[in-house]
Amino acid sequence: MTAKKNKDSKDNEQAILEVIEQYPREEASLIMILQEVQDRLNWLPPEAMEMVAKELNLSLAKVRGVATFYKAFSLKPRGEKLIKVCLGTACHVRGASMLVEELERELKVKAGEGVTEDGKFSVETVNCVGACAMAPAVVVGENYYANVTPGNLSGMLKKERAS
């Protein structure tokens, strides 16, 4: 297990350095670098923030401050695919909370609190996905699913696992 962890750590380090090399090493690049690091790693691990701080000559407090300020950044590991369940008014009144419960049951992971055992999915709730006419709506990566019911979540998950 330690050998794999060290390999993953080296791979992550290389990925982070590749991202940093694409931008000017200045504070103005911070958000773009953090976004791209998160895109590659699916979250912002502490060692990534430390490397970014060092390479941009910023304090770790500054980097963490930016990472915690913006909701778009995740400081917890996430699955390869993020399932966002809309809890906006239209989705809520059409049963979105039942979708969250069914996803938590089927995937055995709490919304906002982890990753499926296979590392494929994380679930989170969001206030709005801008698809009120499709309520209740679920977004997986770039894919929008309309009029979702607990009964058709399994099909959605099967499709997403295959892609």
PAKE-712281 format. One record per residue (C-alpha): residue in one letter; x, y, z; residue number from 1. Coordinates in nm, 4 decimals. Each point is the difference from the previous one (the first is absolute). Layout:
N
KOLMI  r         u         v         w    k
KOLMI  A         X         Y         Z  NUM
...
% end
This chain:
163
KOLMI  r         u         v         w    k
KOLMI  M    0.0000    0.0000    0.0000    1
KOLMI  T    0.2809    0.2430    0.0813    2
KOLMI  A    0.1660   -0.0519   -0.3390    3
KOLMI  K   -0.3275    0.0826   -0.1789    4
KOLMI  K   -0.0528    0.3029    0.2217    5
KOLMI  N    0.3532    0.1241   -0.0787    6
KOLMI  K   -0.0588   -0.0542   -0.3735    7
KOLMI  D   -0.3305    0.1901    0.0180    8
KOLMI  S    0.1757    0.2770    0.1913    9
KOLMI  K    0.2750    0.0246   -0.2654   10
KOLMI  D   -0.2624   -0.0012   -0.2789   11
KOLMI  N   -0.1925    0.2759    0.1788   12
KOLMI  E    0.3163    0.2022    0.0495   13
KOLMI  Q    0.0820   -0.0280   -0.3703   14
KOLMI  A   -0.3552    0.0990   -0.0989   15
KOLMI  I    0.0116    0.3047    0.2284   16
KOLMI  L    0.3348    0.1128   -0.1411   17
KOLMI  E   -0.1310   -0.0424   -0.3555   18
KOLMI  V   -0.2922    0.2283    0.0842   19
KOLMI  I    0.2169    0.2633    0.1661   20
KOLMI  E    0.2371    0.0081   -0.2998   21
KOLMI  Q   -0.2871    0.1188   -0.2215   22
KOLMI  Y   -0.0527    0.3239    0.1921   23
KOLMI  P    0.2039    0.3019    0.1065   24
KOLMI  R    0.1322   -0.0555    0.3507   25
KOLMI  E   -0.1947    0.2801    0.1584   26
KOLMI  E   -0.2942    0.0408    0.2330   27
KOLMI  A   -0.2336    0.0876   -0.2896   28
KOLMI  S    0.0357   -0.3611   -0.1232   29
KOLMI  L   -0.1060   -0.1558    0.3306   30
KOLMI  I   -0.3690   -0.0669   -0.0701   31
KOLMI  M    0.0654   -0.1358   -0.3489   32
KOLMI  I    0.2717   -0.2309    0.1313   33
KOLMI  L   -0.2183   -0.1260    0.2845   34
KOLMI  Q   -0.2868   -0.0644   -0.2441   35
KOLMI  E    0.2181   -0.2004   -0.2341   36
KOLMI  V    0.1660   -0.1945    0.2830   37
KOLMI  Q   -0.3457   -0.0903    0.1293   38
KOLMI  D   -0.1092   -0.1019   -0.3519   39
KOLMI  R    0.2924   -0.2442   -0.0150   40
KOLMI  L   -0.0166   -0.1367    0.3559   41
KOLMI  N   -0.3762    0.0426    0.0664   42
KOLMI  W    0.0785    0.1949    0.3166   43
KOLMI  L    0.2675    0.2203    0.1597   44
KOLMI  P    0.2104   -0.2127    0.2327   45
KOLMI  P    0.2097    0.1833    0.2606   46
KOLMI  E    0.3265   -0.0863   -0.1787   47
KOLMI  A   -0.1346    0.1585   -0.3200   48
KOLMI  M   -0.0719    0.3264    0.1789   49
KOLMI  E    0.3450   -0.0110    0.1606   50
KOLMI  M    0.1665   -0.0471   -0.3404   51
KOLMI  V   -0.2019    0.2799   -0.1588   52
KOLMI  A    0.0864    0.2337    0.2875   53
KOLMI  K    0.3702   -0.0826   -0.0291   54
KOLMI  E    0.0124    0.0283   -0.3799   55
KOLMI  L   -0.1896    0.3320   -0.0054   56
KOLMI  N    0.1918    0.1337    0.2996   57
KOLMI  L   -0.3218    0.0480    0.1975   58
KOLMI  S   -0.0829   -0.0861    0.3568   59
KOLMI  L   -0.1854   -0.3236    0.0554   60
KOLMI  A   -0.2614    0.2047    0.1883   61
KOLMI  K   -0.0643    0.2044   -0.3156   62
KOLMI  V   -0.0462   -0.3125   -0.2155   63
KOLMI  R   -0.2235   -0.1697    0.2586   64
KOLMI  G   -0.1973    0.3205    0.0412   65
KOLMI  V   -0.0822    0.0073   -0.3707   66
KOLMI  A   -0.0740   -0.3750   -0.0077   67
KOLMI  T   -0.2411    0.0245    0.2931   68
KOLMI  F   -0.1651    0.3223   -0.1164   69
KOLMI  Y   -0.1283   -0.1393   -0.3292   70
KOLMI  K   -0.2597   -0.2758    0.0201   71
KOLMI  A    0.1235   -0.1370   -0.3336   72
KOLMI  F    0.3097   -0.1381    0.1722   73
KOLMI  S   -0.0117   -0.3284    0.1862   74
KOLMI  L    0.2362   -0.0667    0.2879   75
KOLMI  K   -0.1331   -0.3554    0.0336   76
KOLMI  P    0.0623   -0.2853   -0.2433   77
KOLMI  R   -0.2679   -0.0337   -0.2654   78
KOLMI  G   -0.0893   -0.2715   -0.2437   79
KOLMI  E    0.0880    0.0049   -0.3671   80
KOLMI  K   -0.3524    0.1278   -0.0652   81
KOLMI  L   -0.1863    0.2473    0.2164   82
KOLMI  I   -0.3753   -0.0504    0.0220   83
KOLMI  K   -0.1760    0.3288    0.0760   84
KOLMI  V   -0.3601   -0.0202    0.1138   85
KOLMI  C   -0.1863    0.3279   -0.0341   86
KOLMI  L   -0.1944    0.1020    0.3104   87
KOLMI  G   -0.1306    0.3281   -0.1427   88
KOLMI  T   -0.3676    0.0787    0.0500   89
KOLMI  A   -0.1301   -0.1689   -0.3166   90
KOLMI  C    0.2082   -0.3131    0.0601   91
KOLMI  H   -0.0790   -0.0074    0.3710   92
KOLMI  V   -0.3774    0.0067   -0.0495   93
KOLMI  R    0.0336   -0.2799   -0.2554   94
KOLMI  G    0.1789   -0.2345    0.2398   95
KOLMI  A    0.3734    0.0695   -0.0335   96
KOLMI  S    0.0609   -0.0929    0.3642   97
KOLMI  M   -0.1183   -0.3547   -0.0807   98
KOLMI  L    0.2657   -0.0121   -0.2730   99
KOLMI  V    0.2696    0.0890    0.2512  100
KOLMI  E   -0.1207   -0.2733    0.2371  101
KOLMI  E   -0.0093   -0.2588   -0.2805  102
KOLMI  L    0.3476    0.0924   -0.1251  103
KOLMI  E    0.1399   -0.0223    0.3527  104
KOLMI  R   -0.1602   -0.3417    0.0427  105
KOLMI  E    0.1035   -0.1384   -0.3379  106
KOLMI  L    0.3539    0.1387   -0.0004  107
KOLMI  K    0.0574   -0.0445    0.3745  108
KOLMI  V    0.1391    0.3515    0.0341  109
KOLMI  K   -0.1444    0.3077    0.1706  110
KOLMI  A   -0.0524    0.3145   -0.2066  111
KOLMI  G    0.2940    0.2338    0.0471  112
KOLMI  E    0.1947   -0.2536    0.2055  113
KOLMI  G    0.1969   -0.2392   -0.2081  114
KOLMI  V    0.0658   -0.2216   -0.2941  115
KOLMI  T   -0.1476   -0.3316   -0.1082  116
KOLMI  E    0.2108   -0.3059    0.0766  117
KOLMI  D    0.1062   -0.0286   -0.3668  118
KOLMI  G    0.1020    0.3681   -0.0090  119
KOLMI  K   -0.2449    0.0693   -0.2816  120
KOLMI  F   -0.2555    0.2359    0.1596  121
KOLMI  S   -0.0524    0.2717    0.2565  122
KOLMI  V   -0.3392    0.1542    0.0718  123
KOLMI  E   -0.0753    0.3564    0.0984  124
KOLMI  T   -0.3039    0.2189    0.0184  125
KOLMI  V   -0.0096    0.3398   -0.1676  126
KOLMI  N   -0.2425    0.2896    0.0240  127
KOLMI  C   -0.0697    0.0254   -0.3722  128
KOLMI  V    0.1288   -0.1426   -0.3280  129
KOLMI  G   -0.1994    0.2416   -0.2151  130
KOLMI  A   -0.2303   -0.2663   -0.1401  131
KOLMI  C   -0.3286    0.0680    0.1779  132
KOLMI  A   -0.2114   -0.1151   -0.2950  133
KOLMI  M    0.1691   -0.3415    0.0295  134
KOLMI  A   -0.0668   -0.0379    0.3734  135
KOLMI  P    0.1052   -0.1989    0.1806  136
KOLMI  A    0.3395    0.0225   -0.1668  137
KOLMI  V    0.3235   -0.1860    0.0627  138
KOLMI  V    0.3331    0.0896   -0.1586  139
KOLMI  V    0.2814   -0.2522   -0.0370  140
KOLMI  G    0.3103    0.1638   -0.1407  141
KOLMI  E   -0.1293    0.1801   -0.3102  142
KOLMI  N   -0.3133   -0.2162   -0.0343  143
KOLMI  Y   -0.3382    0.1370    0.1085  144
KOLMI  Y   -0.2766   -0.2442    0.0909  145
KOLMI  A   -0.3583    0.1283   -0.0041  146
KOLMI  N   -0.3100   -0.1055    0.1944  147
KOLMI  V    0.2049   -0.2440    0.2046  148
KOLMI  T   -0.1816   -0.2414    0.2290  149
KOLMI  P    0.1388   -0.2430    0.2566  150
KOLMI  G   -0.1040   -0.2755   -0.2395  151
KOLMI  N    0.2156    0.1180   -0.2878  152
KOLMI  L    0.3136    0.0834    0.1998  153
KOLMI  S    0.1383   -0.3531   -0.0482  154
KOLMI  G   -0.0127    0.0409   -0.3770  155
KOLMI  M    0.1736    0.3360    0.0232  156
KOLMI  L    0.2748   -0.1461    0.2187  157
KOLMI  K    0.0445   -0.2967   -0.2350  158
KOLMI  K    0.0397    0.2369   -0.2952  159
KOLMI  E    0.2490    0.2159    0.1895  160
KOLMI  R    0.2055   -0.2996    0.1170  161
KOLMI  A    0.0322   -0.1152   -0.3608  162
KOLMI  S    0.1230    0.3356   -0.1295  163
% end
